[in-house]
Amino acid sequence: MRAQFRSRIRLILAFLIIVAFGIILRLYFVQIVNGEEYSLKADRQFSANSGGLFDRGSIYFTRKDGTLISAATLSTGFLVAINPQILSDPELAYNAISSTASSTISREAFLAATNKKTRVYIEVARRLSEENGQALSKKKIPGVQVFRERWRQYPGGELAAQSIGIVSYGSGDTLAGRTGLEAIYESTLSRPGDSLYRNFFAELFSNVGNLLVNAKDAREGDIITTIEPEVQTRLASNIAKLNQRYDSKESGGIIMDPSTGAIIAIASHPTYDGNNLQSVNPTLLGNHFVEHVYEFGSIMKPITMTAALDAGVITPETTYNDTGCITVNTAKICNWDAKARGVIPMRQVIMQSLNLGASWIADQLGQDKFRSYFTKLFGEKTGVDLPNETGALLGNLSKPQQIGYDTAAFGQGIAVTPMQMIRALGAVANDGIMVQPHLVNAIRLNSGIERKLDLGKKILVFSATSTHETIAMMNALNDEILYNGKAKIPTMSVAVKTGTAQLTKPNGGYYDDRFFHSFVGFFPSYNPRFIILLYTNDPKGVQYASETLDATFLDLVHFLIDYYAIPPDRGFSAEGGPASGGDTQ
C-alpha cells in the first residue's frame, strides 16, 4: 500500500511540474514573444473595418561580425477616420488632422467625405507618428476617430529593394509579399489574423514541429539574409554612379562567396524605395538578376577554356593559327579588332580576348561535349531564393550548325540570367564545383530558435586542375593587361575577364554601335573569398567593357580586402619581386 501511495504521489507531482512548466512557457510567449502584440491590441480601439493589427515577420541583413540589421520590419503609428454622421465641425476637424498628418490632405476631398452622411467610417489619414496620433486623440473632436495601425517599413530605403521585395494588396484585400524575399518566404513571414488567440498547446506543438521540417517551410519566423549592409551600400552606390555616368539602360552587380553560394551584395539601377511605391515604375518591381536573360560576351571564354581543358582536348601549351577572321556556315566571325595574331598559345585567348580562339576551342570540343558542359552549367535554373526565375536560352546548341557553338563559346547567340552566369563562373573559381546561390541562410522561429537552411546542393563540373589552368590565364590578364598592368595588386592575386557583346535588334541581327558590357573577377585567385559579376546594358559613348567596368571592379576589390582584412596570398623577396605564387606568370 505504501509503495502504491508513493507512486501516486510521484504521478501527481509529475503532473503538477508539467502544468507549471506549461504555465511558465505560456507566460514567456505572452510577455516576451507576443508582449508587444498584446499591448497594441489592448491600446487599439474598435474599428468598423478592422480585422486586427497587421503583423508580419522581419527580414534582416547580417553584418560581417554576425549582428543583425533590419531590412524589413513593422512600424507602429495611427490612422484617422471620421464618422460623417456625428462630425459637427468639418473645418475644425480638417485643420486638426492636416496639421498632424504625414502627407498632405486635400481639403476638397476631406470636405466631400464629410458630406457622405450615410457612412459611419471613412479613413482620411494614415501612418501618423506616435506623437501626432496621441496629440490628435487627446483633442477628442466629435466624429474623429484615432486608431492604432502598423505597416511594413524598409529602414534601408532603396538598399537591396528589388531583392527584399514588397508587401502589398493583391486582387483581394489581403496584404502579402508580392516580390523578392517577401514573396518567396511568404509562408514564413505571414501571420494569421487570430495569432494571439490560438490554442496554446496547438501553438506550442506547432513550434516544436517547425524544428522537424525544412527551415524554408517553417512557419512564423524571421528571415536572416546573407547580405552584408556595408558591402551592399558600397555596391549599390557604385552601380548607381556607373549607370548615371554612361546613361545605361540598366546596370547591376552581384558579390558572392563562390564556395558557399552566399550572396553578400546584389544591386541594380534604376531601383526604387519600398517605403514609397506610389510613383514607382512597375517594371522596376521585378528582379533582372533572375527574370531577364542577356548575351554576356567574352566573360563566357573562361568557361569555354575550362571545359576544353577538363575534356583533355587542349592543354595550356596548345597553339592555333589566328587569322583574324573566319567564315563558319556562311557567317563571318572576327576578333574584336579583326586582326590576325598568327600561331599563339591558349593563354592569349583569354589575355587578348580572341573570338577566333574561343571558336577554335569549340571545334576541338565538338558539339556533343560542348553541349554537355553548357547544359550542365546553364540548362537548369539556379534555385536561388527569388521568385519568377527564368531559364537560359540555349536553342542554338540543339541545332547542327557549327556557328551556334562557335558564337556561344565567346558569349553570343545564347542568353543566360546574371544569376546563372555568376553560378557558372563560380565553378571556375571554386575548383570546378558549382554551388547554389542564395540570399537567406537561416530562419529565426518565434520561439527564438534559429534554423539554418540546407543549401548543400553542389555539382562537380570541372576538375580542379583545369580550373587552376584557366585561373592562371585570368591572373595574367589582370597583372599584365588591365590598366596596362597597373591593376596588379602586389600582395593579392586577382583573376578577371571582361566581356563586350553586341545587343540584338528587335527583328534579328545585331547592332554595330550598341553593346552589353560585363566583368567578372574573383580573389584570392586560388582560394577565392569573393566573386564579383558586374554588367551595364547599352552604355552610351563607349564600346568596350574595359572602359566602363574596370574602375568599379577594382574599387570593390580594394574595399573588400580592407573591410574583411583578407590576408595576402602572394609573398615578396627582399628585392621586392615575387617570392612565391606561380600565378603571376
N, C-alpha and C positions, 0 to 999 in steps of 0.2 A: 504493500500500500504506500509506504513511504517513498519507494522508488517511482511509483506512478505519479505521486504528488509532485515530486521534483521534476519529472518530465513535463507535467502540465505547466508548472511554474516557468520552466525554460521556454516552452512554446509561447506562453503569454508574453514573456519578456522579449522574445524574438519578434513577436508581432508588434509590440509597442515600439521597439527600436526601428522597425521598418516604417511604421506610421510616423515616428518622429523624424526619420530621415526624409520621408516624403514631404512632410510639412516644411522642413528646413530647405529642401530643394525648391519647393514651390515658392517660399519666401525669396529665395535667391532670384528666381525668374521674375517675380513680381517687382522686387525692389531694385535689382541690378539690371537684368536683361531688358525688362519691359517697363522700368520705372518711369522713364520719360513719357512713354506712350500713355500710361495710366494718368499721369499728371495732366497731359494735354487733353485727354478725354474728359477729365473732371472739369477742366477750365473752359472747355468749349460749350457754348450754349446750344440749344436746339436750333437746327436749321431745317427749313422745309424741304430742301433738295439734297441734304447731305446724307451720304451713306457712311460717314466716318472720315477721319483724317487720312489723307494719302500717306501710305507707308511703303518703303522700298529699301532694299539693302544698299550698301555703299560700294563704291569702286575705289581702289587705292593704287597710287603709284608706289614704287619701292625705291627708296634711296640706296646708295651703294653700301651704307652701313646697316641696312635692313629695316630702318624706320619707315613707317608708312605715312604717305601724304595723300590727302583726299583728292580724288579726281572727279568723283560724283557723289553727292550727298543730298541731304534734305535740309531745306531752310524753313524756319517757322516764323510766321507773322500773322497778319489778319486780313480778312476780306470784309467788304462793306456791302450791305444790301439795304434796300429801302422797301417799306410797305406803303404804297401809294394811298391806301385806304385811310391811314391814320397820320400820314405826313402832312402837318398843318402849315409849315413854313418852308417851302421848297428853296427859297433864296438862302435862308439861314443854313439849311442842310447842305446846299451846294458849296457855299463858302467854307463851311467847316470840313467837308470831305475833301475838296480840291486842295486845301491848304496842307493836308496830311498825306495825300495820295502820292505814290511813287512815280506816276506818269500823269500827263495832262488829261483832264476830264473835260469833254465837250459840254459846255453849258447848255447848248441847244438840245443835245441828246439826253442830258440829265433831266431837263425840264419836261421833255417829251415823255420820258419814263414815268415821271410823277403824275402824269395825266392818265395813266393806264389804271383806272380805279377798280377794274375787275381783278387785278393782280394783287397778291399779298407779299410776293417775294421777287425782287429784281436786283441782281448783283450789279453794282456800279463801280466798284474799285477792288483791286486785288493786290496782294503782296505788300501790304503796309508793314512798316517796321514795327518792332515791339513797342518802341517809344510812341510812335504816331498812333498805333492802334489803341494803346492804353489811353492816350490823351483824348482821342475821339470818343471812346467808350465812356469816359468819365463825364463827358458833356451831356449824356443822357437825352439826346434830341429825339422827341417822339417820332416814330416812323423810321428811324435809322438804327440798323442792327449791325453789330460788330461781332464777327466770328473768328475763331482760330482757324488757320489753314496751314498746310505745308506744301512745298513744291520742290521739284528737282533743281539742284544747284550744281554748277560746274565751276569750282573755285579757280581752275586754270584757264577759264575762258576758251580761247582757241587751242589750247595745248592738247594735242592728240585728239582733237574733236571728232574727226572722221572715223577714228578707231574706237574711241569711247562710245560714240553714238548718242542718240537722243531718246527721250521718253515723250510720247505724245498720244493724242487720241487717234484711234483708227476709225473704221467705218461705224463703230458703235460709240458708246460713251465710256469706254474703259481706257485708262491710262496704262500704257505698256511700252516696253522697249521696242523701237522700230528699226534702228540701225545699230551697227557696231556691236560692242560687247553688251550694251544694254539689251540688244535683241537676242544674241546668241546665248546669253545666260539668263534669259527672262525667267525660266522656271526657278532659278536660284534667287534672283533679286526680288521677284514679285512677292507680295504679301497678301493673303486673303483678308477681306474686309472685316471678318469677325475674329481676327487672330488673337485678340485679348480674351475672348470668351470661349475658346475651345476647351474641351475636357482636359484637365491637367495630365492625366495618365496617358491619354492619346498623344498629347504634346510631348511628354517625356519619351514614350516609345518611338515617336517619330524622329526625335533627335538621336536616339540610340540607333535607329535604322539608318540614319544618314551616315553613320560610321561604317556601315557594312556595304555601301554601294559606291559606285564610281563617284568621285568628288564632283565631276562635272554635272552629274544628275542629282546631286544632293539639293534638297530644298531649303529655302530660307537661310541664306548666308550672305556674306560679303565677298566681293571679288578682289583678289590681290594680284595685280599685274606685275609683269617683269619690266615695265617701263620705268626708267630712271629719270626723274623730273629735270635735273640739271642738264643731262645729256639731251633729253627731249627738247628743252628750251634752246640749247645751242644749235641742234639740228634744224629746228623749226625756223629760227632766226636766219640761219644761213640759206635755207631753201627759199624763204621769202625774198631775201636780198637778191639771190640768183635769178629768181623768176622775174622780179621787177627790173633788174638790170638789163636783161635781154628780151623783155616783153614777151616771154614764152606763153604758150597756151596753158601749160601747167608744168610743174616741177615736183619732184619727190625724192625721198631718201629713206633708207632703212639701215639701221645698225643692229647687227645680230651676233650672238655668240654662236659660231659655226659648229661647236662641239655639242651644244645642247638644243639649239633652235630658239633659245630665249631672245625675244626682240626687245632690245634695250631702248630703242627710239624709232619712231616711224612718223614721218611728217610730209605733208604735201601742201602746195599752194597753187591756186587760192583755196582758202578754207573758210570756216565760219565759227561763230561763238555760240555754243549750245544754250547760253542764257538769253539769247536774243534771236529768235528764229523768224520774227515777223517779216524781215526783208531778205531772208536767205534765198538764194537761187536753189531750187530743189535739186538740181543736178549735182550740187556740192555735197548733198547728204549721203551719197554713195561713197564707196571706197575704191579708188582707182588701183590700189595695190592688188586687189583680188577680182575686181569686176571688169577691168579693161586689159586687153592684150596689146602688145607692141612688138615690132620688129626691132630688136636691140642692137643689131650691128655687131661690131668686132669684139665685144666682150664675150661673144659666143666662141671665139677662137681658142681660148684656153680649154674649153670643154672638148672641142674637136681634137685638139692636140692630145689631151689626156686620154681620150678614147682610143686614138690610134696607137699611142704608146702602150696602153693597157692591153690592146689586142695583139701587140707584137708586130705590127705591120711596118713600124718605123722605130728608129732609135733617135736620141738627141743628135747623133752624128750623121744621120741620114741627110742627103742633099737632093735637091731637084733643080732643074733649069728654069729659072723665072724669065719669061719672055715679055712681061708687062701686060699683055692681053691675050686671051684665047677665045675660041668660039666653041660653045657647048650646045648641042641641039639647036643650032642656028642663032642662039643668043650669045651676046658678047659679054665676057667677064674681064674686068681690068683691075689692076691695083688702083689705089686711091689717087695716084699721080700718073697712072698709065705707063710708068717707066719700068724697063726690064732691069733685073738685078743679076742675071747670069746664074751660074751654079753657086748655090748658097745652102747653108745648113738650116735645120728646123728652128734653131734659136732665133733666126732672123724673121721667121714668120710671125712670131709674137712681138719681137722688138720693133720691127718696121710695119707691123700690122698689114701683112700682104694677103690680099684676097686670093691671088693665084696659089699661094702656098696652102691656104685652107682648102681651096678647091682640089688641089693635087692630093692632099691628105684624104679628102673624102673619096677620091678614086681608089686610093690604096686600101681604105677600109672596106669598100664595096657596099652596095646598097643594103644588104641584109644586116650586116654588122652595124652600119651607121644607124639604120632604123632601130635596131635593138637597143643601142645605147641611148638614143634620143627619146625613145618611147619610155625607157626606164626612168629617165630624168624628167620628162615633161608630159608623159602620157596620162598621168593622173593628177587630180587636184592635190594641193599640199596638205589639206586637212587643217589649215590654220583656223583658229577660233574667231573667224569673222564671217558674217553672213554673205550669201549671194556669190560665193566663189565660183568663177567660171573656169573653163579648161582651155588648154592651148589649142591653137590652130596648126595642125601638123599634116594637113591634107597633101602637101607636095611630097611627103615621104611615103605615100601609098601609091604613087604613080611610077611608071617605069622610066620616065625621062630623067637622065642624069643631072640635068640643070637644077632640078629641085633640091638635090642633095648637095651639089656644089655651092649653091647660094645659101642653103641652110648652114653650111659649115662656117660661113662668116656672118651669120645672123640676119639674113634677109630671106624672105619667102616663107618663113614660119613665124608665128606670133605667140608669145607667152606672156603671162602676167608677171609683174615685178616680183611677186612672192615666189612664183615658180623659179624665176631667174636667180634670186639670191639663194634659194634652197639648192639648186643645181650647182652653182658656183661654190656654195658652202661645202659640197662634196669634194671639190678640188682642194679646198683649204683644210679639210678635216680627214686627211689620209684616205680619201675615197669613200667615206661613209656619209650618206645623205640623211639628215635628221628632219624632224617635223617642226616647222616654225610655230611659235605660239606667243600669245600676249599675256596669258594668265597661267600662273603656276601653282596657285593654291586658292582654296575657298575656306573662309573662316565661318564656321557654323554659329548659329545663335547661342549655342551652349558655350562658345568660346574656344572650342576645339578647332584646330587648323588642319585641313586635309590637303595634302599635296596631290596634284593631278598626275596621273600615269601618262607620261609622254615619252615612252620608251621606243616608239616606232623608229627604227633605223634600217637603212637599206644600203648594202655594200654595192657600190657601182664600179669603183676603180681600185686597183692595187695602190698601196701607199707609195711604192717605188715610182709608179707612173705619175702620181700627183706631185711628188718631190721634183721630178724632172721638169714638169711644166712650171712649177713654182720658181725654179732656178731661172727660167726664161723671163718670168714676170718680175723677178727681183732685178734682173739686168735692165729691164725696161725702165724701172723706177730709178735705178742708180746711174744709168748712163744716158738715157734718152729724155726722161721727163724733166722739163725746165733745163735741158742741156746738162743734166747731171746735178743741178743744184737742189733737186728734190731729195737727194740721198740723205738719209739720217745716219750719221757715223755709228751710232750705238744701237740702231734698230733696223732690222730687215723688214722691208715692206714690199709685198707683191701686188702689182697693179696691172690693169688693162683698160684702155679707153675704147669707146665704140661710137661710130658715126653711121647712122642708117638713113637712107633716103625715105621720105614719107610717101605713102601710097596716095594716088589720085582716087577720087570717088568712083571713077569709071574704069579703073585699072591702070597699070603702069605706075611709074614713079616720077616725082618732081625732081628737077635738076637743082633747085635752089631752096628746098625746104627739107629740114633734117630732124632726126631724133637723136639726141646725144645721151650717152650712158657712160658710166665709170664704175669699175669695181676694184676694190683693194682690200687686203687683209694683212694683219700684223700681230705679233712677230710671225714671220712667214711660215716657219715650220711647226709652230705650235700656237696658232693664232688665238688671241683673246677676242678680237672683233673682226667681222667682215662688214664692209660698207658698200652699199649699192646706191648710186645717185643717177638721176636722169632729168632731162629737161626736154620738153616737147615743143618743137618748132621755135627755137630761139631766133631772134631777128639780128641780122647783121653779122653773123658768124657762121662758119661752115663746120669746124671740127670740134669734137668734144674736148680736146686738149686746150682749147681756148676758153671754154665755159666752165668746166667742172674740176680741173686740176686744183685750183686755189681752194675751192670749197672742201675737197677731199683732204688736202694737206692740212688745212686749218683744223678739221675734225680729228685727224690723226694726232697732231701735236696736243690738242685739247685732251683727248682720251688718254694719251700717255701720261700727261701731267695729272689729270684728275684721278686716275686709278693707280698712279705711281707704278706703271708697268716697268719691270726691270729690263735693262738692255739685254739683247741676245747676241751682240757682236762685241768681241774683245779687241783691244788695241795694244800694240807693242810700244816700246819706249820711243821709237821713231815716229809713232803716230799712224802707222799703216795697219791694215787688218792683220790680226794675230790668229784669229780663229773664225770659223763660219765660212764654209765654202760657197755660200750663196752669192758672194759679190762677183764672182767670175771675172 
